[in-house]
Amino acid sequence: MTIQRLVPLTAFGIALLAGGQEVAARDSHTGVINVYNLQGGIPGIPPDRGACVATNPLIPGASPWACLYKNNALYEEFNDLLRTAYMQRKTCTLGWARLDVNNHKLLDFIDCR
């Protein structure tokens, strides 16, 4: 089993432990990661936000961005997976149950192939 397989399974397990309502409300999108964005110290951007990604096709909704926050238990693993997926033009399924204050999706599931 590769790291790409372990991360989503672990993330799903953590989401289940966090509460069944989050899993039931999950949304997802599949696309090629074509933008990997890091911003820091900019007014209006939460200081604990890490990388945000955009895909082709665009992630539906009010914002086409999906973001990682540093309080995610798998932040390092997710960040490494997204960066690698961007560099290698991988197709990824991204999952979320919540939005941040900017309507960006809060990632809690990632599976890249």
VEXKEMI-502929 format. One record per residue (C-alpha): residue number from 1; x, y, z. Coordinates in steps of 0.05 Angstrom, whole numbers, plus 5000, padded with zeros to 4 digits. Each point is the difference from the previous one (the first is absolute). Layout:
N
@k:NUM&u:X&v:Y&w:Z
...
END
This chain:
113
@k:1&u:5000&v:5000&w:5000
@k:2&u:5029&v:5067&w:4980
@k:3&u:4998&v:5065&w:5040
@k:4&u:4947&v:5024&w:4951
@k:5&u:4955&v:4944&w:5024
@k:6&u:5015&v:5007&w:5074
@k:7&u:4986&v:5074&w:5006
@k:8&u:4927&v:4998&w:4976
@k:9&u:4984&v:4939&w:5043
@k:10&u:5030&v:5033&w:5061
@k:11&u:4965&v:5065&w:4985
@k:12&u:4934&v:4964&w:4993
@k:13&u:5011&v:4966&w:5067
@k:14&u:5015&v:5066&w:5034
@k:15&u:4938&v:5031&w:4969
@k:16&u:4959&v:4942&w:5027
@k:17&u:5029&v:5009&w:5069
@k:18&u:4987&v:5075&w:4997
@k:19&u:4925&v:4988&w:4992
@k:20&u:4954&v:4964&w:4952
@k:21&u:4965&v:5064&w:4979
@k:22&u:5063&v:5024&w:4965
@k:23&u:5005&v:4937&w:4958
@k:24&u:4926&v:5002&w:4983
@k:25&u:5007&v:5072&w:4975
@k:26&u:5063&v:4987&w:4959
@k:27&u:5008&v:5030&w:4931
@k:28&u:5054&v:4980&w:4951
@k:29&u:5030&v:5019&w:4934
@k:30&u:5048&v:4966&w:4952
@k:31&u:5048&v:5039&w:4956
@k:32&u:5073&v:5012&w:4982
@k:33&u:5036&v:5045&w:5050
@k:34&u:5021&v:5059&w:4957
@k:35&u:5014&v:5054&w:5052
@k:36&u:5036&v:4991&w:5067
@k:37&u:4996&v:5066&w:5039
@k:38&u:5034&v:5023&w:5064
@k:39&u:4986&v:5068&w:5031
@k:40&u:5021&v:5027&w:5067
@k:41&u:4994&v:5064&w:5040
@k:42&u:4945&v:5028&w:4956
@k:43&u:4941&v:5035&w:5034
@k:44&u:4937&v:4958&w:4997
@k:45&u:5037&v:4934&w:4993
@k:46&u:4998&v:4958&w:5064
@k:47&u:5071&v:4991&w:5027
@k:48&u:4992&v:4925&w:5007
@k:49&u:4981&v:4989&w:4927
@k:50&u:5050&v:4961&w:4960
@k:51&u:4998&v:4982&w:4926
@k:52&u:4939&v:5009&w:4956
@k:53&u:4990&v:4965&w:4934
@k:54&u:4957&v:5009&w:4938
@k:55&u:4985&v:4947&w:4949
@k:56&u:4980&v:4989&w:4928
@k:57&u:4942&v:4995&w:4996
@k:58&u:4986&v:5054&w:5052
@k:59&u:4975&v:4980&w:5069
@k:60&u:4926&v:5019&w:5001
@k:61&u:4969&v:5049&w:5049
@k:62&u:5009&v:5072&w:5021
@k:63&u:5076&v:4991&w:5001
@k:64&u:5041&v:4955&w:4954
@k:65&u:5053&v:4990&w:5055
@k:66&u:5011&v:4943&w:5048
@k:67&u:5047&v:5014&w:5059
@k:68&u:5039&v:4966&w:5055
@k:69&u:5003&v:5028&w:5071
@k:70&u:5059&v:4986&w:5045
@k:71&u:4954&v:4972&w:5055
@k:72&u:4984&v:4940&w:4956
@k:73&u:5029&v:4937&w:5031
@k:74&u:5028&v:4980&w:4931
@k:75&u:5023&v:5069&w:4979
@k:76&u:5071&v:4979&w:4981
@k:77&u:4978&v:4938&w:4963
@k:78&u:4944&v:5036&w:4963
@k:79&u:5047&v:5058&w:4982
@k:80&u:5053&v:4953&w:4973
@k:81&u:4948&v:4962&w:4959
@k:82&u:4970&v:5064&w:4970
@k:83&u:5068&v:5029&w:4983
@k:84&u:5021&v:4935&w:4966
@k:85&u:4933&v:4995&w:4964
@k:86&u:5010&v:5071&w:4974
@k:87&u:5071&v:4987&w:4975
@k:88&u:4980&v:4934&w:4967
@k:89&u:4933&v:5024&w:4973
@k:90&u:4962&v:4945&w:5037
@k:91&u:4925&v:4992&w:5001
@k:92&u:4975&v:5005&w:5072
@k:93&u:4933&v:4992&w:5035
@k:94&u:4994&v:5053&w:5054
@k:95&u:4949&v:4995&w:5056
@k:96&u:4973&v:5050&w:5050
@k:97&u:4942&v:5008&w:5049
@k:98&u:5010&v:5074&w:5018
@k:99&u:5018&v:5067&w:4970
@k:100&u:5045&v:5054&w:5028
@k:101&u:4982&v:5074&w:5008
@k:102&u:5018&v:5012&w:4926
@k:103&u:4956&v:4942&w:4976
@k:104&u:5062&v:4958&w:4984
@k:105&u:4991&v:4926&w:5012
@k:106&u:5035&v:4972&w:5062
@k:107&u:5035&v:4937&w:4976
@k:108&u:4992&v:4937&w:5042
@k:109&u:5008&v:4947&w:4946
@k:110&u:5049&v:4995&w:4942
@k:111&u:5011&v:4942&w:4952
@k:112&u:5048&v:5011&w:4941
@k:113&u:5015&v:4951&w:4944
END
